[in-house]
Amino acid sequence: MRMLHTMLRVGDLERSLFFYTEVLGMELLRKQEYEEGRFTLAFVGYGAEESTTVLELTYNWDTKAYELGTAYGHIALGVDDIYAAVEGIRASGGKIVREPGPMKHGSTVIAFIEDPDGYKVELIQAA
């Protein structure tokens, strides 16, 4: 077994695709509209679905926003240079909600950003 994908419901698919592809550098792997069900699925990631875990962005045509709830935490991405990554994200219009620095009670350098729907994305400096 292996993990295939994580699904996020998004309020504006094009805005979310811009964020994940242009700001975070993921690739749009596939996209399909389901007219009868009134939803679109878009899969994004850093590699092929056959070999990496990806994100499934689900856009329900008649829903413009979601309540995130208190159980959701975040998506985590490993980066080689967290400071350069944050500056690139900031320059692309991304929202930084925690600047890079050591995590509380530890030494791992992390930062947090937020996607257009308010989902948190943690950046973790590679060792």
C-alpha positions as CSV (number, residue, x, y, z in Angstrom):
1,M,0.0,0.0,0.0
2,R,1.0,3.6,-0.5
3,M,-0.7,7.0,0.0
4,L,-2.2,8.2,-3.3
5,H,-3.5,11.7,-2.6
6,T,-5.0,14.2,-0.2
7,M,-8.3,15.9,-1.2
8,L,-9.0,19.6,-0.6
9,R,-12.3,21.2,-1.4
10,V,-11.7,24.6,-3.0
11,G,-14.0,27.6,-3.6
12,D,-12.4,28.9,-6.8
13,L,-10.5,26.2,-8.9
14,E,-8.6,28.6,-11.1
15,R,-7.4,30.6,-8.1
16,S,-6.3,27.4,-6.4
17,L,-4.6,26.0,-9.5
18,F,-2.7,29.3,-9.8
19,F,-1.5,29.0,-6.2
20,Y,-0.4,25.4,-6.4
21,T,1.2,25.5,-9.8
22,E,2.6,29.1,-10.1
23,V,3.3,29.9,-6.5
24,L,4.3,26.5,-5.2
25,G,5.6,25.1,-8.5
26,M,3.4,22.0,-8.7
27,E,2.3,20.6,-12.0
28,L,-1.3,20.1,-13.1
29,L,-1.3,16.4,-13.7
30,R,-4.9,16.0,-14.8
31,K,-8.3,17.7,-14.6
32,Q,-11.8,16.4,-15.3
33,E,-15.2,18.0,-15.2
34,Y,-18.2,15.9,-14.1
35,E,-21.1,17.9,-15.5
36,E,-23.8,15.7,-14.2
37,G,-22.4,15.8,-10.7
38,R,-21.6,19.5,-11.0
39,F,-17.9,19.2,-9.8
40,T,-14.4,19.3,-11.2
41,L,-11.4,17.4,-10.0
42,A,-7.9,18.6,-10.6
43,F,-4.8,16.7,-9.5
44,V,-1.5,18.6,-8.8
45,G,1.8,17.5,-7.5
46,Y,5.6,17.4,-7.9
47,G,5.7,14.1,-9.8
48,A,3.6,11.5,-11.5
49,E,0.7,10.0,-9.6
50,E,2.1,6.5,-10.2
51,S,5.1,7.3,-8.0
52,T,4.3,10.3,-5.7
53,T,1.5,11.4,-3.4
54,V,-0.5,14.3,-5.0
55,L,-3.2,16.8,-4.1
56,E,-6.8,16.4,-5.4
57,L,-8.5,19.8,-5.6
58,T,-12.2,19.3,-5.7
59,Y,-14.3,22.2,-6.9
60,N,-18.1,21.8,-6.4
61,W,-19.6,24.2,-8.8
62,D,-22.4,25.4,-6.5
63,T,-20.2,26.0,-3.4
64,K,-18.0,29.1,-3.2
65,A,-16.5,28.6,0.3
66,Y,-16.0,26.0,3.0
67,E,-15.6,26.0,6.8
68,L,-12.2,24.5,7.4
69,G,-13.1,23.0,10.8
70,T,-10.8,22.5,13.8
71,A,-9.5,18.9,12.9
72,Y,-7.6,19.9,9.8
73,G,-3.9,20.7,10.4
74,H,-1.8,21.4,7.3
75,I,0.0,20.0,4.3
76,A,3.8,19.8,4.7
77,L,6.4,20.4,1.9
78,G,10.1,19.8,2.2
79,V,12.3,22.6,0.8
80,D,16.1,22.9,0.2
81,D,16.3,26.6,1.1
82,I,13.3,27.8,3.2
83,Y,14.3,31.4,3.1
84,A,14.5,31.5,-0.7
85,A,11.3,29.5,-0.9
86,V,9.4,32.0,1.4
87,E,10.7,35.0,-0.6
88,G,9.7,33.4,-3.9
89,I,6.2,32.7,-2.5
90,R,5.9,36.2,-1.2
91,A,7.0,37.6,-4.5
92,S,4.4,35.5,-6.2
93,G,1.7,37.0,-4.0
94,G,1.5,34.1,-1.5
95,K,0.5,34.7,2.1
96,I,3.1,34.0,4.7
97,V,1.6,33.4,8.1
98,R,4.7,32.3,10.0
99,E,8.2,33.5,8.9
100,P,11.0,30.9,8.7
101,G,12.5,30.0,12.1
102,P,13.1,27.1,14.5
103,M,9.9,25.3,15.6
104,K,8.8,25.8,19.1
105,H,10.6,23.4,21.5
106,G,12.8,22.2,18.6
107,S,15.5,23.1,16.1
108,T,13.8,22.2,12.8
109,V,13.4,25.3,10.7
110,I,9.8,25.8,9.5
111,A,7.5,28.4,8.0
112,F,3.8,28.5,7.3
113,I,1.9,29.8,4.3
114,E,-1.8,29.9,3.5
115,D,-3.5,28.9,0.3
116,P,-6.4,31.0,-1.2
117,D,-9.0,28.9,0.7
118,G,-7.2,29.3,4.1
119,Y,-5.5,25.9,4.2
120,K,-2.2,26.0,5.9
121,V,0.9,24.7,4.2
122,E,4.0,24.1,6.3
123,L,7.5,24.4,4.7
124,I,10.2,22.4,6.4
125,Q,13.9,23.0,5.8
126,A,15.6,19.9,4.5
127,A,18.3,18.6,6.8
